[in-house]
Amino acid sequence: MSHALPITVILNPAAGRGRVGRMAAQIEAALRQAAGERPLVFLHTRAPGDAVELARQAPAGGRVVAVGGDGTVHEVIRGIAHGGKSLGVVPIGSGNDFARMAGLRGLGLAESLRVALGDKARPFDLGEVNGEAFGASVGIGFDAQVAHKALSAPTFLRGMPRYLYSIFGVLRELNLPELVLEAEGKVLFQGRALLSALMNARTYGGGIPISPGAAPDDGLLSVVVAGEFSRLGVLGILPRLLAGKHLGHPRVREFSGRAFTVRFDRATPAHADGELVQAQSTYEVRVHPKALAVAVP
């Protein structure tokens, strides 16, 4: 990272249920102090998608720091992908799975700021789904449907009650799509499927250990497919999933590789790094080995 270039800091005031907005002045003051003589440029997002464009406009060869949760990080990654820019993360969100992957979870605010500005960076693999970059995960099927259902949940429901409301809402309408998973022209899985997760990280959804064997710098994606489950079966597998013990189930399969085609018999909801994307019937997912430099402790 060149010390002559300004460090671009992108803050999402809505992240962490508004915590970033409330702390913005404190965060900016602390960053100025930690940066010393290095120039900083502070930018605030106002709407979804803003961080993509702001990150894209940052100087090539410089550092872009995302202050927010996984959604903010996801947008910044999309903006800097393949642009010669490195990523710093100050995790202030509800999930923070990317921060967990990068070893940033558990750091205090002052230490997070120091790391985000620091010279130590590690090359991570960069994911791509249908031409768009992602950092930690892609989930297709049940988990994305639950996330979509949560958007219409009553506003008084928060946390686990909102999650349970969404799960039971999706279960009432459960109709599993037919999935064909291919890699290098070979069919790896064919059949009805509850969900498929294509992972650079071990966790998604705020710490759910969907793929305990995934690594962010091995040049591979880890793919977990949960096959056909009844409504009762879903209720049975969910506790195992939350505990990271689902891989022993006979209807759960795990694969690894660099590129996958995920094809359904109809448009199926998906998310990338927890952010809902346009539902498609086909998803082309691949990894670019060590294509994203991330500031780490």
Helices and strands as residue ranges (DSSP letters): E 7-11, H 15-35, E 40-44, H 50-56, E 63-68, H 70-80, E 86-91, H 97-101, H 109-117, E 121-129, E 132-134, E 137-141, H 142-150, H 159-172, E 178-183, E 186-192, E 195-199, E 221-226, H 231-242, G 246-248, E 252-257, E 259-272, E 275-295
